[in-house]
Amino acid sequence: MLTLKQIYDDKAKVIAGLQKKHFSGAQEAIDEVLRLDGERKSAQQAKDAAAAQMNQISKSIGMLMAQGKREEAEAAKAQTGALKAQIAEFDEKMAAAEEAQTKLLLTIPNVPYDIVPEGAAAEDNLVVKSNVPHHGGDTVGTWVGEVNNDEAKLPHWELAKKYNLIDFDLGVKISGAGFPVYIGQGARLQRALINFFLAEANKAGYTEIMPPTVVNAASGYGTGQLPDKEGQMYHCEVDDLYLIPTAEVPVTNLYRDVIIDEAQLPIKNCAYTECFRREAGSYGKDVRGLNRLHEFSKIEIVRIDTPEHSDASHKEMLDHVEGLLQKLELPYRILRLSGGDMSFTAALCYDFEVYSEAQHRWLEVSSTSNFDTYQANRLKCRYRRAEDKKVQLCHTLNGSALALPRIVAALLENNQCEEGIRIPKALQPFFGDDMIR
């Protein structure tokens, strides 16, 4: 949630940033936030004036009684009663203005950083790095084997059937479309990837968390999934709980209403969870197989940091995700998302995509974001500065490291050969073999 200080300090910059995100009615929304704040301040000033007057009159009542001026004392009492009623009215006006202001602020997205490219959609994202020649950005080495669009390559849903790795039809029978059943070597590959990603996160200094996979509404509001993504989340209406779309939600909410000592920062956590997304309206060839699921496994990395160090934290997270893709020997590229393609809560976001030789397209496997103070303001996640003991908002960051479905799809499609499906060297100790046969 944007802070009032951000808006007051540079209203024009905030509005321009919201327009970069293609947020409709940015000017009107910010003007209304400020109007409501003015209304709250006006009520506060009137309340303070009434309270001061009431205190002054209250002090005179005893003196009037002592002087035998009973009628004047009773009139003063009546006046304090009227002022007390006015103060209650001002409290109600303040509370109503503050509630309306907060409700409005919850619907306004984060302001993107200056380096975020202009653009309305994914086509406007900027490729900043790739290990595949001729795909834009800085080439950081050629992927072993080179990318080619071999028509003989089978898509992962056919490979899954051929090697009895994943049963999509059985998932439909049990739950519905988008809930695959992993079998035998397919289940072992899932477990191998989960353990590999967690082991790498542990080596990088992340503390593993095993959080709940259902959260209350306050947690959803804290990280910004609510109210923005309410229709995309599974809601358990009887208990008013939500199935998590990502471990970002419970892990970041560990620090809701918490003041952290600066010496503890940066906090680095990781978590493996199942994730649940309704993905309403998804259909077509681009969502076939593992490309878009309602339930999937993901390892998430989350950081809580100071404003001064959050850029460095973001860079470290990007290097970590890139290192995973390099160890998995996959063709990848990194994109800086345009304003129109960024999430509601992000101030800066980079997507990692891997190339599918069978589908002849790029598949997103990670989004790594810096939220600045946006989530922290919702969460009231703060830290106490070591230098002057002042309390201020933290920065929060998170990234997928990694989401499994499309990684599995790329591993199967890009590593198929006559003998079976080759397992990357770094994954072999976790899988227990060098090949799916």
Phi, psi and omega in degrees: 000134178297145176271153177296328178298317176305314185290314180293322182296319182205077182301318183297320180293320179298314181296317179298321179295318178295323177293326176297328176277003180061039175276116184290136176075033183299312182300313182296319181296314181293320177299321180290322175301315181290324177297315179295324178293323176296321178297318179295316180297319180299316178294323178296316180296317179295321178297314180299320179294317179295320180295319178296318179295318180296320179296320180295316180293320181301321180295331183280341185297314180300318180296318180296319179296319180295330180273001179079013180269068187297316182297318179295323178295318179295321178296321178295320177298318179297322180295319178294326177296318178294319179294323178298320178294321178297318180300320178297321178295318179296322176301317179296318179295319178297315181296319180294317179295318180293320178296316179295321179296313179297317179301320179289316180300327179294341180264357182261127183287173177289157178270127181287154176292163183297329184282355177292128182293150171292150177155158185254345188206184183300330181296342182263003178292151184256120175285118183255342180199147177206148172258016178241124180300148173068027176238024173082164178073187178280125177278125186251030182118148183274132177298135181300128178099341181063144178283134172213150180261075182281117181296342180281347179292134180272141173292160188297330180291331175281323176295321179300322179287318183299318183256010178054055182260320185219134177246103181285324181293321179295324176297321177297318180298317185281316188232311184144179179297142179091010178231077184289156174252121179268136188232141171053240182295334176293316177293322180294324178295319176301309182297321179298316180295316178302311182293323178296312181296319179293321179296319178293321178295320178298318178296330181275003175094014178273137176272126182283136177241141172244091187269170171295156176256007169235142183227160176276172183297324180301324178292320177297320177291326183299320181259359171095004175291329176249139002273359191299316187249025185303319182290345180263359181255144174284127186245123174271094193294323183300317182260359182053049177240155182239137171287135188288139173276346181193152178292346174310322186293300181292323185291316178294325181289352172302336186251018175290135180057039181236140171251120186256139173290139184303328181297339180278350185265148000282143170273131182235112179238154171223158180205138167261128174215162161283146181236147187229125179220130182290326179047052183302135175088004181281132179196170175098181186294332183287351178245013182288151176064235183268003187295326177209119185237161173274333176227132180204161180267143180205143171255128183244140172248137184228137177232143169243128189213174174279156177302325184290334186252357188293328176298316178295321177299316180299316179298318179297321179294319178297318179297323180296312181296317179298321178298324177297315181293324177295319180291333176275359175059041182254146172288128185218165171215158181241131182240138168269119188287143176285164182305319183284346182253359181282159177289164181303322190264343189280144170264335178204132183218136173243133174257142171254132178235142173249151184267134177258113181290331181280322181270349178060044178202167179271140181241125178290132180235349179201142166238128183238116194234149168250125183260002183055225180265005189299308177290319183301324179293321176294319185280342192057045177266111188230166175225154179259117182297137180292325187292311187233006178066011177288147180257129178216169184289142173282172164256143176243147180219153174204163178197153174280130183216056009222173170280135190280320193307308184283335171297315177300315180302314181292320178299316181294313186288319186278341184252011180287141179210181184298325184281341183150227179234119184287137176262127179304148186305317183295336183268342186301319178298331181276328180277328179089012180197166179258001185204145165266124184238000000 
